[in-house]
Amino acid sequence: MRTLAAGTAALLLVLAWALLATTSPAPAEGGAVLASDKVPEAYRDLVNQAGTTCEGITPGIIAAQVSQESGWDPDAASPAGAQGISQFMPATWATSGGDHNGDGTADVWDPADAIPSQAAYMCALLAAVDAATADGTLPDGSDRVALALAAYNAGLGAVLDHGGIPPYPETQHYVEVIQASAADYETTTGSGAADGDIDAAISWARSIADDDTNTYVWGGEGPTGWDCSGLTRAFMARLGVSVEHKADAQARDPQGTTIDSLEQARPGDLLFWGDSGYYHHVAIYTGAGQMISADSEATGINDEPIWGTVTLIRRLT
């Protein structure tokens, strides 16, 4: 039974990763859910981004999980061998860890890699739980997030073996504490993105452009290295909206509306360069003909006048 479940778990995770690669989370409804002041300031942006990776995994879940795993210590190491702020076992990191800050290394000790990897792995586990429920391996009506949390702690195979949360005191306590405390780690803004939320997000983006320690890094999505769509993805995450890390994908995102001209654009809209075949650059409109843009390795990240010809404007809030 355990051998069968282990094989089933591996197959479900492979299928889950494939599903996640071709789908996007649903747009946030009823206001933006963001990390609260209980999340250490150094990690709020990472938690906000991570909490929009897929439906069901919120900033509060991610933050409560990190708190339980490591107490926000990026150098944490467990006697069992788990490593870093998100406490990945080396074997799991080898298959599920990623280079999310674009520095060329997937580093389990770097929160900018570990927290996004934690979210991606949780989303893969959630998709695997859904698949196992659909095929009858797990019972209908189960708490899918609780099962994904249990799988993070004890392994997906253990969840499948026991048809639910395994009868391990550590795992049961882990799930209970995270679900009970998740709400303490998040706050909800008003319905949609209010002007104050957008102003705060623009102020954050402007602080990125104004800080010389932040650089343009191809594929980067923070905390100090960004490319154009990595910066706009983080900007939108602060408004509770999840978008892909690719300018062309953001241009085609079904959320929101297309704006006809710059005269009708509002601060917080996304500006695109390219054409209907391929959009190659994206920036944040800040009003009065200005934008914040991660331009290139040569010119960096800038708060600047709009250059070139904007060919598409999208409002995703």
C-alpha positions as CSV (number, residue, x, y, z in Angstrom):
1,M,0.0,0.0,0.0
2,R,2.7,2.5,0.9
3,T,4.8,1.7,-2.2
4,L,1.7,2.2,-4.4
5,A,0.9,5.5,-2.8
6,A,4.5,6.7,-3.2
7,G,4.3,5.9,-6.9
8,T,0.9,7.6,-7.2
9,A,2.2,10.6,-5.3
10,A,5.1,11.0,-7.7
11,L,2.8,10.7,-10.7
12,L,0.3,13.2,-9.2
13,L,3.1,15.8,-8.6
14,V,4.3,15.5,-12.1
15,L,0.8,16.0,-13.4
16,A,0.3,18.9,-11.0
17,W,3.4,20.7,-12.1
18,A,2.3,20.3,-15.8
19,L,-1.1,21.7,-14.9
20,L,0.4,24.7,-13.1
21,A,2.6,25.5,-16.1
22,T,-0.5,26.0,-18.2
23,T,-3.0,27.7,-15.9
24,S,-3.2,31.0,-13.9
25,P,-4.9,31.7,-10.6
26,A,-8.3,33.3,-10.7
27,P,-8.4,37.1,-10.2
28,A,-8.9,38.2,-6.6
29,E,-12.5,39.1,-5.6
30,G,-13.8,41.3,-2.8
31,G,-10.6,43.3,-2.4
32,A,-6.9,42.7,-2.3
33,V,-5.5,40.2,0.4
34,L,-2.1,41.4,1.5
35,A,0.5,40.5,4.2
36,S,-0.2,42.2,7.5
37,D,2.2,44.0,9.7
38,K,2.7,40.7,11.5
39,V,4.9,39.6,8.6
40,P,8.4,41.0,8.9
41,E,8.8,44.0,6.6
42,A,11.8,42.4,4.8
43,Y,9.6,39.5,3.6
44,R,6.2,41.2,2.9
45,D,6.8,41.7,-0.8
46,L,7.8,38.0,-1.2
47,V,4.8,36.8,0.8
48,N,2.4,39.0,-1.2
49,Q,3.8,37.6,-4.5
50,A,3.8,34.0,-3.2
51,G,0.2,34.4,-2.0
52,T,-1.0,35.0,-5.5
53,T,0.7,32.0,-7.1
54,C,-2.5,29.9,-7.3
55,E,-6.1,29.9,-6.0
56,G,-6.3,28.7,-2.4
57,I,-2.8,29.7,-1.3
58,T,-3.0,33.1,0.3
59,P,-0.4,35.4,1.8
60,G,-1.7,34.4,5.2
61,I,-1.1,30.7,4.5
62,I,2.4,31.3,3.2
63,A,3.3,33.6,6.2
64,A,1.8,31.3,8.8
65,Q,3.7,28.4,7.2
66,V,7.0,30.2,7.2
67,S,6.5,31.2,10.9
68,Q,5.8,27.6,11.8
69,E,8.6,26.2,9.7
70,S,11.5,28.5,10.7
71,G,10.2,31.5,12.7
72,W,11.4,33.7,9.8
73,D,15.0,32.6,10.2
74,P,16.6,32.2,6.7
75,D,19.5,30.2,8.3
76,A,17.3,27.7,10.0
77,A,18.4,24.1,9.8
78,S,16.5,21.2,11.4
79,P,17.9,18.0,12.9
80,A,16.1,16.1,10.1
81,G,18.0,18.1,7.5
82,A,15.4,20.7,6.4
83,Q,17.0,23.9,5.3
84,G,16.3,27.6,5.1
85,I,13.3,29.9,5.8
86,S,10.9,27.5,4.2
87,Q,12.5,24.3,5.5
88,F,13.0,22.3,2.3
89,M,14.6,18.9,2.5
90,P,17.5,18.7,0.1
91,A,15.8,16.1,-2.1
92,T,12.6,18.2,-2.3
93,W,14.6,21.3,-3.1
94,A,16.4,19.5,-5.9
95,T,13.1,18.9,-7.7
96,S,11.1,21.9,-6.5
97,G,13.5,24.7,-5.7
98,G,13.8,27.5,-8.2
99,D,15.9,30.6,-9.1
100,H,13.2,33.2,-8.5
101,N,15.4,36.3,-8.1
102,G,17.2,35.8,-11.4
103,D,20.7,35.6,-10.0
104,G,21.5,32.3,-11.7
105,T,21.4,30.1,-8.6
106,A,18.5,28.3,-6.9
107,D,19.5,28.9,-3.3
108,V,17.5,27.3,-0.5
109,W,19.1,29.7,2.0
110,D,17.9,32.8,0.0
111,P,14.3,33.8,1.0
112,A,13.9,35.3,-2.5
113,D,14.2,31.8,-3.9
114,A,12.8,29.8,-1.0
115,I,9.5,31.6,-0.4
116,P,8.4,31.6,-4.1
117,S,9.5,28.0,-4.3
118,Q,7.4,27.2,-1.2
119,A,4.4,28.7,-2.9
120,A,5.0,26.9,-6.1
121,Y,5.4,23.6,-4.3
122,M,2.3,24.2,-2.2
123,C,0.3,24.9,-5.4
124,A,1.6,21.7,-6.9
125,L,0.6,19.8,-3.8
126,L,-2.8,21.4,-3.9
127,A,-3.3,20.4,-7.6
128,A,-2.2,16.9,-6.7
129,V,-4.7,16.7,-3.9
130,D,-7.4,17.9,-6.3
131,A,-6.4,15.2,-8.8
132,A,-6.4,12.5,-6.0
133,T,-9.9,13.6,-4.9
134,A,-11.2,13.6,-8.4
135,D,-10.0,9.9,-9.0
136,G,-11.3,8.8,-5.6
137,T,-8.0,8.3,-3.9
138,L,-9.0,11.0,-1.4
139,P,-12.5,11.4,-0.2
140,D,-14.8,14.1,-1.5
141,G,-15.4,17.1,0.8
142,S,-11.9,17.1,2.3
143,D,-10.2,20.4,3.2
144,R,-7.9,20.7,0.2
145,V,-5.6,23.3,1.8
146,A,-5.3,21.3,5.0
147,L,-4.3,18.2,2.9
148,A,-1.7,20.3,0.9
149,L,-0.2,21.5,4.2
150,A,-0.1,18.0,5.6
151,A,1.6,16.9,2.4
152,Y,4.2,19.7,2.8
153,N,5.0,18.4,6.3
154,A,4.7,14.7,6.0
155,G,4.8,14.0,2.2
156,L,2.1,13.5,-0.3
157,G,2.6,9.7,-0.1
158,A,1.6,9.8,3.6
159,V,-1.6,11.7,2.8
160,L,-2.5,9.3,0.1
161,D,-1.6,6.3,2.4
162,H,-4.0,7.5,5.1
163,G,-6.7,8.9,2.9
164,G,-6.3,12.3,4.6
165,I,-4.2,14.0,7.2
166,P,-1.9,11.3,8.6
167,P,-2.3,10.4,12.3
168,Y,1.0,12.0,13.2
169,P,0.8,14.5,16.1
170,E,3.4,16.8,14.5
171,T,1.6,16.9,11.2
172,Q,-1.8,17.4,12.8
173,H,-0.5,20.2,15.0
174,Y,1.3,21.8,11.9
175,V,-2.0,22.0,9.9
176,E,-4.0,23.2,12.9
177,V,-1.6,26.0,13.8
178,I,-1.2,27.3,10.3
179,Q,-4.9,27.4,9.5
180,A,-5.7,28.9,12.8
181,S,-3.1,31.7,12.5
182,A,-3.2,32.5,8.8
183,A,-5.8,35.3,9.2
184,D,-3.4,37.1,11.6
185,Y,-0.8,37.4,8.8
186,E,-3.0,39.1,6.3
187,T,-5.2,42.1,5.8
188,T,-7.9,42.8,3.2
189,T,-8.3,46.1,1.4
190,G,-11.6,47.4,0.1
191,S,-13.4,46.0,-2.9
192,G,-11.0,46.3,-5.8
193,A,-7.8,48.3,-5.7
194,A,-8.6,51.7,-4.1
195,D,-6.6,54.8,-5.1
196,G,-4.7,54.7,-1.9
197,D,-3.7,51.1,-2.6
198,I,-2.4,52.0,-6.0
199,D,-0.6,55.1,-4.7
200,A,1.1,52.9,-2.1
201,A,2.1,50.4,-4.8
202,I,3.4,53.1,-7.0
203,S,5.4,54.5,-4.1
204,W,6.9,51.1,-3.6
205,A,7.8,50.8,-7.3
206,R,9.3,54.3,-7.2
207,S,11.5,53.2,-4.2
208,I,12.8,50.3,-6.2
209,A,13.8,52.7,-9.1
210,D,15.3,55.3,-6.7
211,D,17.5,52.7,-4.8
212,D,20.8,52.2,-6.6
213,T,21.2,48.8,-5.0
214,N,18.3,47.5,-7.2
215,T,19.5,46.4,-10.6
216,Y,18.1,45.1,-13.8
217,V,18.4,41.3,-13.9
218,W,17.0,39.2,-16.8
219,G,14.4,36.9,-15.2
220,G,14.6,38.7,-11.8
221,E,11.6,39.2,-9.6
222,G,13.3,40.8,-6.5
223,P,14.1,41.5,-3.9
224,T,17.0,43.5,-5.5
225,G,17.2,42.2,-9.1
226,W,14.2,42.8,-11.5
227,D,13.4,42.6,-15.2
228,C,10.4,44.5,-16.7
229,S,7.7,41.8,-16.1
230,G,9.2,40.8,-12.8
231,L,8.8,44.3,-11.5
232,T,5.2,44.6,-12.8
233,R,4.3,41.2,-11.4
234,A,5.5,42.3,-7.9
235,F,3.6,45.6,-8.4
236,M,0.4,43.8,-9.2
237,A,0.9,41.4,-6.3
238,R,0.8,44.3,-4.0
239,L,-2.7,45.0,-5.3
240,G,-3.7,41.4,-4.8
241,V,-3.7,40.6,-8.5
242,S,-1.7,37.6,-9.8
243,V,-0.1,37.8,-13.3
244,E,2.6,35.8,-15.0
245,H,6.2,36.7,-15.1
246,K,6.3,37.6,-18.9
247,A,5.3,40.8,-20.6
248,D,3.5,39.0,-23.4
249,A,1.4,37.0,-21.0
250,Q,0.6,40.1,-18.9
251,A,-0.6,41.8,-22.1
252,R,-2.9,38.9,-22.9
253,D,-4.2,38.4,-19.3
254,P,-8.0,38.0,-19.3
255,Q,-8.3,40.1,-16.1
256,G,-9.2,43.7,-16.5
257,T,-9.7,45.9,-19.5
258,T,-7.9,47.4,-22.4
259,I,-7.5,51.2,-22.3
260,D,-7.8,53.0,-25.7
261,S,-5.3,55.8,-25.2
262,L,-2.8,57.4,-22.8
263,E,-5.3,60.2,-22.3
264,Q,-7.6,57.7,-20.7
265,A,-4.9,55.9,-18.7
266,R,-4.8,56.0,-14.9
267,P,-1.8,55.6,-12.6
268,G,-1.3,51.8,-12.0
269,D,-2.2,50.8,-15.6
270,L,0.4,48.7,-17.4
271,L,2.0,49.9,-20.6
272,F,3.2,47.5,-23.3
273,W,5.5,47.7,-26.3
274,G,5.3,45.3,-29.2
275,D,2.3,44.2,-31.3
276,S,-0.4,41.6,-31.3
277,G,2.1,39.0,-32.3
278,Y,4.4,39.6,-29.3
279,Y,4.7,42.2,-26.6
280,H,8.3,42.4,-25.4
281,H,8.3,45.1,-22.7
282,V,5.9,46.3,-19.9
283,A,6.1,49.2,-17.5
284,I,3.9,50.9,-14.8
285,Y,2.1,54.1,-15.7
286,T,2.4,56.7,-13.0
287,G,0.5,59.6,-14.6
288,A,1.4,62.8,-16.5
289,G,3.4,60.9,-19.2
290,Q,5.6,59.2,-16.6
291,M,6.3,55.5,-15.9
292,I,8.4,53.2,-13.8
293,S,10.2,50.7,-15.9
294,A,12.9,48.0,-15.6
295,D,14.5,48.9,-18.9
296,S,17.7,47.0,-19.5
297,E,21.1,46.0,-18.0
298,A,22.6,49.1,-19.5
299,T,20.1,51.6,-18.3
300,G,18.7,49.9,-15.2
301,I,15.3,50.6,-13.4
302,N,13.9,54.1,-13.9
303,D,11.2,56.5,-12.9
304,E,11.1,58.3,-16.2
305,P,9.1,59.9,-19.1
306,I,7.4,57.4,-21.4
307,W,9.7,56.6,-24.3
308,G,9.0,55.0,-27.7
309,T,5.6,54.0,-28.8
310,V,3.2,52.4,-26.3
311,T,1.1,49.9,-28.3
312,L,-1.2,48.5,-25.6
313,I,-2.5,49.7,-22.2
314,R,-4.1,47.3,-19.7
315,R,-5.9,48.0,-16.5
316,L,-5.8,44.9,-14.3
317,T,-7.1,46.3,-11.0
